[in-house]
Amino acid sequence: MSKSAIVIGAGVIGSSVAWELAKNGYSVTVVDKESGAGQGSTSASSAVIRFNYSTFDSVALAWESYRGWQNWPAHLGIKLDHYAEVVNAGVVMVEVPFMPFEPTEALFKAVGIPYEIWGAAELALGIPGFDTGKYWPPKQITDDEFWDEAKGELTAMYTNDGGYVNDPLLAAQNLAAAAVANGAVMKFRTAVTGIIKNDERVLGVSLSDGSELYADIVINVGGPWSGKINEMAGVGEDFTISVRPMRQEVHHISTPLNLLTGPMIGDMDLGTYMRPSPGGAILLGGTEPECEPLEWVDDLDNVNMVRTQALFESQVMRVARRLPALQMPSSPSGIVGIYDVAADWTPIYDKTNLPGYYVAMGTSGNQFKNAPFVGKLMFKLISEVEAGADHDNNPVEIVGEYTGHKINIGTYSRKRKINENSSGTVMG
Ligand SMILES: Cc1cc2nc3c(=O)[nH]c(=O)nc-3n(C[C@H](O)[C@H](O)[C@H](O)COP(=O)(O)OP(=O)(O)OC[C@H]3O[C@@H](n4cnc5c(N)ncnc54)[C@H](O)[C@@H]3O)c2cc1C
């Protein structure tokens, strides 16, 4: 008998989950309060693809997913007019005291990711105009020490693989189209206002139009709203990992054009990341350096979605320290987005103690890249748990289709021990 599922949220992760469930015989309805797929936090994503994570499973998941991006039209298996594209710009991650390379090197070797260690000479050659000085720790531009001379030269880890996806919104739309092609129904401009359940399991959802929708399973993929949706479901008591939304600003600088055409750069030394953007601009944001206050959000309906002068100046000036030819524009562009931050910056892909109710949440500003495979991971988890697997005690595993790596889904458990190796930042 065909099973039915409700997916709450049509972001890049929700659409991937919906697609995988629909492809595997579920009758799927996706509910989203916005007017189309990908219009939540996905549309603000910097869409960077890199592999530096602090656990084997997370490195393997990013590597497996990257193969999906590289084969995107074939991966989706449907004919569309427009596909998102991966821009294989490469990745440079500079070394900082709290993120030494050795553990990452060991993980890259285990997963089979080719990399090089770059010193100042390679950095200067690989990224024209790059200041190779060490300025650690990151400082506010109002701090006199911000202007101090560099103390030594940077070392960095370079991967020729990775880069970014040119259009994150289109990527979500592609996944939603693949879900629809497999029979999923998209219900937009409709909010989930309640979770319906009985003593045994979840039964469905109530909707803002006054109707109710029933299904065998419900998956919360609500992005920054996921915590609120869990409150509606009455789940969360057994979570050891808390989640909380956080406001972020991303800036686009095109003065001068084509200043950065090479790799994406994770510059924890100055507390920023940057990547080339289509059209020759630079897209840049922060990496939660200690000098910058974290902007936790308690009221998601009242977030300042306008970028602030203070953050613009501090983030862009720190990037200008690295790329001295950058000119401060008088009319910058950019975007405000919200991360769904988990306590250890690692997502929660799990069942809950409400049978039939699953979560793909806490994506912590770093899971866009994993959208090609997270749907498969969630389908594997759901099908095993619905068939009786005791995932909390014997975690379900999944084997990557492209890489053959075994990924332990228990790494993403709501009840895991906090990942002590996490950088405590968007890097995961
Ligand atoms: C500024 C920024 C930069 C980022 N950069 C990167 C990056 O470089 N690389 C990377 O890998 N990741 C990055 N990320 C993270 C990545 O974009 C997210 O992890 C990913 O987009 C999350 O997708 P999602 O589908 O889980 O959530 P979302 O895209 O937020 O989708 C959730 C959906 O749920 C809907 N919803 C919520 N509540 C309800 C409700 N009650 N009823 C109906 N619908 C509801 C929303 O409307 C929304 O469409 C970034 C994120 C941000 C914000």
The ligand as a Tripos MOL2 file, in Angstrom:
@<TRIPOS>MOLECULE
LIG
   53    58     1     0     0
SMALL
NO_CHARGES

@<TRIPOS>ATOM
      1 C1         23.1750   33.9180    4.5710 C.3       1 LIG1
      2 C2         23.3350   32.4440    4.4010 C.ar      1 LIG1
      3 C3         24.4640   31.9480    3.7880 C.ar      1 LIG1
      4 C4         24.6300   30.5470    3.6600 C.ar      1 LIG1
      5 N1         25.7180   30.0840    2.9880 N.ar      1 LIG1
      6 C5         25.8680   28.7470    2.8250 C.ar      1 LIG1
      7 C6         26.9740   28.2610    2.0880 C.ar      1 LIG1
      8 O1         27.7990   29.0290    1.5820 O.2       1 LIG1
      9 N2         27.0930   26.8990    1.9220 N.ar      1 LIG1
     10 C7         26.1940   26.0260    2.4830 C.ar      1 LIG1
     11 O2         26.3620   24.8120    2.3220 O.2       1 LIG1
     12 N3         25.1310   26.4820    3.1720 N.ar      1 LIG1
     13 C8         24.9420   27.8060    3.3420 C.ar      1 LIG1
     14 N4         23.8710   28.2790    4.0320 N.ar      1 LIG1
     15 C9         22.9420   27.3410    4.6280 C.3       1 LIG1
     16 C10        21.9290   26.8190    3.6530 C.3       1 LIG1
     17 O3         21.5070   27.8170    2.7800 O.3       1 LIG1
     18 C11        20.7790   26.2250    4.4440 C.3       1 LIG1
     19 O4         21.3090   25.1990    5.2800 O.3       1 LIG1
     20 C12        19.7060   25.6240    3.5520 C.3       1 LIG1
     21 O5         19.3140   26.5420    2.5590 O.3       1 LIG1
     22 C13        18.5210   25.2220    4.3970 C.3       1 LIG1
     23 O6         17.5080   24.7370    3.5660 O.3       1 LIG1
     24 P1         16.1400   24.2720    4.2060 P.3       1 LIG1
     25 O7         15.3400   23.7060    3.1090 O.co2     1 LIG1
     26 O8         16.4100   23.4180    5.3790 O.co2     1 LIG1
     27 O9         15.5210   25.6130    4.8290 O.3       1 LIG1
     28 P2         14.8210   26.8780    4.1590 P.3       1 LIG1
     29 O10        15.3690   27.2000    2.8330 O.co2     1 LIG1
     30 O11        14.8250   27.9660    5.1760 O.co2     1 LIG1
     31 O12        13.3490   26.3760    3.9370 O.3       1 LIG1
     32 C14        12.4220   26.2470    4.9830 C.3       1 LIG1
     33 C15        11.0730   26.5280    4.4010 C.3       1 LIG1
     34 O13        10.1000   26.2290    5.3910 O.3       1 LIG1
     35 C16         9.0450   27.1370    5.2080 C.3       1 LIG1
     36 N5          8.3050   27.1890    6.4710 N.ar      1 LIG1
     37 C17         8.7770   27.4950    7.6980 C.ar      1 LIG1
     38 N6          7.8030   27.4100    8.6220 N.ar      1 LIG1
     39 C18         6.6800   27.0440    7.9700 C.ar      1 LIG1
     40 C19         5.3550   26.7950    8.3620 C.ar      1 LIG1
     41 N7          4.9490   26.9060    9.6410 N.pl3     1 LIG1
     42 N8          4.4650   26.4450    7.4120 N.ar      1 LIG1
     43 C20         4.8210   26.3300    6.1050 C.ar      1 LIG1
     44 N9          6.0900   26.5520    5.6800 N.ar      1 LIG1
     45 C21         6.9920   26.9090    6.5910 C.ar      1 LIG1
     46 C22         9.7230   28.4340    4.8520 C.3       1 LIG1
     47 O14         8.8450   29.2980    4.1650 O.3       1 LIG1
     48 C23        10.8840   27.9690    4.0030 C.3       1 LIG1
     49 O15        10.6380   28.0340    2.6190 O.3       1 LIG1
     50 C24        23.6590   29.6740    4.1630 C.ar      1 LIG1
     51 C25        22.5040   30.1790    4.7730 C.ar      1 LIG1
     52 C26        22.3420   31.5400    4.8890 C.ar      1 LIG1
     53 C27        21.0980   32.0730    5.5470 C.3       1 LIG1
@<TRIPOS>BOND
     1     1     2 1
     2     2     3 ar
     3     2    52 ar
     4     3     4 ar
     5     4     5 ar
     6     4    50 ar
     7     5     6 ar
     8     6     7 ar
     9     6    13 1
    10     7     8 2
    11     7     9 ar
    12     9    10 ar
    13    10    11 2
    14    10    12 ar
    15    12    13 ar
    16    13    14 ar
    17    14    15 1
    18    14    50 ar
    19    15    16 1
    20    16    17 1
    21    16    18 1
    22    18    19 1
    23    18    20 1
    24    20    21 1
    25    20    22 1
    26    22    23 1
    27    23    24 1
    28    24    25 2
    29    24    26 1
    30    24    27 1
    31    27    28 1
    32    28    29 2
    33    28    30 1
    34    28    31 1
    35    31    32 1
    36    32    33 1
    37    33    34 1
    38    33    48 1
    39    34    35 1
    40    35    36 1
    41    35    46 1
    42    36    37 ar
    43    36    45 ar
    44    37    38 ar
    45    38    39 ar
    46    39    40 ar
    47    39    45 ar
    48    40    41 1
    49    40    42 ar
    50    42    43 ar
    51    43    44 ar
    52    44    45 ar
    53    46    47 1
    54    46    48 1
    55    48    49 1
    56    50    51 ar
    57    51    52 ar
    58    52    53 1
@<TRIPOS>SUBSTRUCTURE
     1 LIG1         1 GROUP 0 **** ****
